[in-house]
Amino acid sequence: VQQAVAAERERAEKVADELRAKQEAAREREVAKVRREAAAAARAAEIDHELRLGRHRKEIKAYADSMVDEERRRASEAEARADEACEAAAALQGAIAALEDQLLRGSRVG
């Protein structure tokens, strides 16, 4: 009877060891699965972030381009006004020179 009990105890311990080994293997598989899922989620988040960053970069570039275009337009307008002012100044100098000539002629005649 003692031998039968010892044999049954030994068989039960062996079954328990096998069960613990299977549970450990299942736990390791589950941990590996969770790690893969976490890595996939992290990569998905990284891709989403890169896409958003790309959109923001495009928006920033478009805004910067519009600012550059506006500054070029303003510079062009300022250049046109400067050209007009130079033409007006040249016309004024011509008018002053003509008046001076008239005054000089008038003073010679008189």
Helices and strands as residue ranges (DSSP letters): H 2-109
